[in-house]
Amino acid sequence: MSNSINFNAATDAYLLSNGEKIPCLGFGTWQSENGESCYNAVKVALEAGYNHIDTAAAYGNEESIGKAISDFIAGSNTKRENLFVTSKLWNADHGYESAKKAIDKSLQLLKLDYMDLYLIHWPNPLAFRDCWEEKNAESWRAMEEAVKAGKIKSLGISNFCEHHIEALLKTAEIKPVVNQIKLCPGQTQDAVCECSKKNGMLLEAYSPLGTGAIFDNETMKSLSEKYKKSIAQICIRWSLQRGYLPLPKSVTKERIISNLDVFDFEIADIDCDAIKGLQDSGIKLARNPDEAPF
């Protein structure tokens, strides 16, 4: 994979283990409700220079995102193949037939002929807790068929721990190329990251800014002053230097644009270590997928 230190723009890419490229910085849309606000945020992001949009069926905003992408392409010189769009299979749709229908529904809502990346969103839904391994294998088979049919280019996972990864790999013909998990200051999930990388996966960082409490953290305030960058920019740059692919989210135009301005500085190793070790950043730790009530 590319050395993130050498990235110069959000459109620079990591090389995935299947040979496809993925832009190194994505625009996250979790908690962006379907409607005008989400549409406008995605449109602003695309116009600002993001070419990587991350969504999910569970977010309920694929329709707004599809319209924003369609309108952006129609009003610019950008071609569909120059954009990278990700969506995810939600819990209720685990299983072979259900996953097939879910893939087609996401494509329809997104107004796309294909998705660049499609993930199993959650490894162990409450409804299938006694048969999660079988359901993941069935879902994956449907996803593999979608790849062969040209509906999806790459497959991946989200929120998977080591034992979920090992179980999926028992039957997977097409290997997952990413694991999208919560990675932010104070939370690096080293064991699952190591397992993912060992199996050829890039780490995508959702919630790369942690939570709002990070903006009151004294260490982050001092680093912001030192590097003359916002705390959000420090978080995103740190994520890139860790070899992650961050997916910052905002619905505010100024912040959406500002979050792209992370390619003209480098955080010193000692400061990267300090960010990793934050214990008082107020973040909510990632849920244990085997215990979550959904």
C-alpha positions in Angstrom: 0.0 0.0 0.0 1.1 3.6 -0.6 3.0 5.5 2.1 0.4 8.0 3.4 3.2 10.5 4.2 3.5 11.0 0.5 -0.1 11.8 -0.2 -0.7 15.3 -1.5 -4.4 15.4 -2.0 -7.6 13.5 -1.0 -7.7 12.0 -4.5 -4.4 10.3 -4.0 -5.0 6.6 -3.4 -4.2 3.5 -1.4 -3.7 0.4 -3.5 -6.0 -2.3 -2.2 -5.0 -6.0 -2.1 -7.2 -6.8 -5.1 -5.5 -4.2 -7.3 -8.2 -1.6 -7.1 -7.4 1.9 -5.8 -9.3 3.8 -3.1 -8.9 7.5 -2.5 -7.0 8.1 0.8 -9.6 10.4 2.4 -13.3 9.8 2.3 -16.4 11.8 3.2 -18.4 10.1 5.9 -22.2 10.4 6.1 -23.1 8.6 9.3 -25.8 10.5 11.2 -26.5 12.7 8.1 -30.3 12.2 7.8 -31.9 11.7 4.4 -33.0 15.0 2.9 -31.7 18.5 2.0 -29.0 18.7 4.6 -27.3 15.4 3.6 -27.8 16.3 -0.1 -26.1 19.7 0.3 -23.3 18.3 2.4 -22.4 15.6 -0.2 -22.7 18.1 -3.0 -20.4 20.5 -1.2 -17.9 17.7 -0.5 -17.8 16.7 -4.1 -17.4 20.2 -5.3 -14.6 20.8 -2.7 -12.6 17.9 -4.0 -13.6 14.8 -2.2 -14.1 11.9 -4.7 -14.8 9.2 -2.1 -18.3 9.0 -0.4 -19.1 6.5 2.3 -22.7 5.6 3.2 -24.7 2.6 4.4 -28.2 1.2 4.1 -28.6 1.7 7.9 -27.8 5.5 7.5 -31.1 5.9 5.6 -29.5 8.5 3.3 -28.6 6.6 0.2 -31.3 8.4 -1.8 -30.1 11.9 -1.0 -26.5 10.8 -1.7 -27.5 9.2 -5.0 -29.2 12.5 -6.0 -26.2 14.5 -5.0 -23.8 12.3 -6.9 -26.1 12.3 -10.0 -26.5 16.1 -10.0 -22.8 16.6 -9.4 -21.8 14.4 -12.4 -24.4 16.1 -14.6 -23.2 19.6 -13.7 -19.4 18.9 -14.0 -16.8 17.3 -16.1 -16.4 14.4 -13.6 -17.1 10.9 -14.8 -18.7 8.2 -12.6 -15.5 6.2 -12.8 -13.6 9.0 -11.1 -15.7 8.7 -8.0 -15.5 6.0 -5.3 -18.8 5.1 -3.5 -19.2 2.7 -0.6 -22.3 1.3 1.0 -23.0 -1.5 3.5 -25.2 -4.4 4.2 -27.3 -3.9 7.4 -28.2 -6.4 10.0 -31.8 -7.3 8.9 -30.5 -8.3 5.5 -28.0 -10.9 6.4 -28.4 -14.1 4.5 -28.1 -15.0 0.8 -31.4 -13.9 -0.7 -31.8 -10.9 1.6 -28.3 -9.7 0.8 -29.0 -10.0 -3.0 -32.1 -7.8 -2.6 -30.2 -5.3 -0.3 -27.5 -4.9 -2.9 -29.9 -4.1 -5.6 -31.9 -1.7 -3.4 -28.7 0.2 -2.5 -27.8 0.5 -6.2 -31.3 1.8 -7.0 -31.3 4.4 -4.2 -27.8 5.5 -5.1 -28.7 5.7 -8.8 -25.6 3.7 -9.7 -24.8 0.8 -12.0 -22.1 -0.4 -9.5 -20.7 0.3 -6.1 -16.9 0.6 -5.7 -17.0 -1.1 -2.3 -19.6 -3.0 -0.3 -19.2 -4.0 3.3 -20.9 -6.3 5.8 -21.7 -3.5 8.3 -21.9 -5.6 11.4 -20.6 -9.1 12.1 -23.0 -10.4 14.7 -26.5 -9.0 14.6 -28.8 -9.7 17.6 -31.3 -11.5 15.4 -28.7 -14.0 14.1 -26.5 -14.3 17.2 -26.9 -18.0 17.3 -25.9 -18.4 13.6 -23.9 -15.3 12.7 -21.0 -17.2 11.1 -23.4 -19.0 8.7 -25.3 -15.8 7.9 -22.1 -13.9 7.2 -21.0 -16.7 4.8 -24.3 -16.6 3.0 -24.2 -12.8 2.7 -20.7 -13.0 1.4 -21.7 -15.5 -1.3 -24.3 -13.1 -2.5 -21.8 -10.3 -2.5 -19.3 -12.3 -4.4 -21.9 -13.0 -7.0 -22.6 -9.3 -7.3 -18.9 -8.8 -7.9 -18.9 -11.3 -10.7 -22.0 -9.6 -12.1 -20.3 -6.2 -12.2 -22.5 -4.7 -9.5 -19.6 -4.3 -7.0 -15.9 -3.8 -7.5 -14.5 -4.6 -4.1 -15.8 -6.3 -0.9 -15.0 -5.5 2.7 -16.2 -5.7 6.3 -16.9 -3.3 9.1 -16.7 -3.7 12.9 -15.3 -7.2 12.5 -13.0 -8.5 15.3 -10.4 -11.2 14.9 -12.7 -14.2 15.4 -15.2 -12.8 12.9 -12.5 -12.3 10.3 -11.2 -15.8 10.8 -14.7 -17.3 10.5 -15.4 -15.4 7.3 -12.1 -16.4 5.6 -13.0 -20.1 6.0 -15.4 -19.9 3.1 -14.7 -16.6 1.3 -13.5 -16.9 -2.3 -13.0 -13.2 -2.7 -11.0 -11.8 0.2 -12.1 -8.6 2.0 -9.9 -5.6 1.1 -10.9 -3.3 4.0 -12.1 -3.4 7.6 -13.9 -0.2 8.6 -13.7 0.2 12.4 -13.7 3.0 14.9 -10.2 4.5 15.0 -9.4 7.8 16.6 -7.2 9.5 19.2 -7.1 7.2 22.2 -8.5 4.2 20.3 -6.4 2.3 17.9 -7.7 -1.3 18.3 -4.2 -2.7 17.7 -5.1 -6.4 17.8 -7.9 -6.3 15.2 -5.8 -3.8 13.1 -2.9 -6.3 13.1 -5.2 -9.2 12.1 -6.8 -7.1 9.4 -3.5 -6.1 7.9 -2.1 -9.6 8.1 -5.1 -10.7 5.9 -4.5 -8.0 3.3 -7.0 -5.4 4.6 -6.7 -1.6 4.7 -8.1 0.0 7.9 -10.8 2.6 7.3 -11.3 4.9 10.3 -14.9 5.9 11.0 -15.5 8.6 13.6 -11.8 9.7 13.1 -12.5 12.8 15.2 -13.7 10.7 18.1 -16.5 12.7 19.7 -16.9 16.4 20.5 -14.9 16.0 23.7 -11.7 15.8 21.7 -12.0 19.5 20.9 -11.7 20.3 24.6 -8.7 18.1 25.2 -5.6 20.0 26.4 -3.1 17.9 24.5 -5.0 18.4 21.2 -5.3 22.1 21.9 -1.5 22.4 22.3 -0.9 20.4 19.2 -3.3 22.6 17.3 -1.3 25.6 18.4 2.1 23.9 17.6 1.1 22.9 14.0 -1.2 25.9 13.3 -3.9 23.5 12.3 -7.4 22.8 13.7 -7.9 19.9 16.1 -10.0 18.2 13.3 -7.1 18.5 10.9 -4.7 17.1 13.5 -6.9 14.1 13.9 -7.3 13.5 10.2 -3.5 13.9 9.5 -2.7 11.6 12.5 -5.1 9.0 11.0 -3.3 9.1 7.6 0.1 8.9 9.2 -1.1 5.7 11.0 -1.9 4.2 7.6 -5.6 4.5 8.1 -8.2 5.8 5.7 -10.2 8.5 7.6 -13.8 9.2 6.9 -14.6 12.6 8.5 -18.2 13.7 8.5 -19.6 17.2 8.6 -22.7 19.1 7.3 -21.0 22.5 7.6 -19.5 23.8 4.4 -16.5 25.5 6.1 -15.6 22.3 8.0 -16.1 20.0 5.0 -13.6 22.1 3.1 -11.2 22.6 6.0 -11.0 18.8 6.6 -9.3 18.5 3.2 -6.4 20.8 4.2 -4.3 18.1 5.8 -1.6 17.4 3.2 0.8 20.3 3.8 2.2 19.2 7.2 3.5 16.2 9.1 3.0 15.3 12.8 6.2 14.4 14.6 6.4 10.8 15.9 6.5 11.9 19.5 3.2 13.8 19.0 1.7 10.9 17.1 2.4 8.7 20.1 0.9 11.3 22.5 -2.3 11.3 20.4 -2.5 7.5 20.3 -2.1 7.4 24.1 -4.8 9.9 25.0 -6.9 8.5 27.9 -8.9 11.7 28.6 -10.2 12.5 25.2 -13.8 11.6 26.3 -14.3 9.2 23.4 -16.9 6.5 23.5 -15.2 3.2 22.9 -16.4 1.0 20.0 -19.2 -1.4 20.9 -18.4 -5.0 21.3 -20.3 -6.5 18.3 -21.0 -9.7 20.1 -22.9 -7.8 22.9 -24.5 -4.9 21.0 -28.4 -4.9 21.4 -29.1 -4.7 17.7 
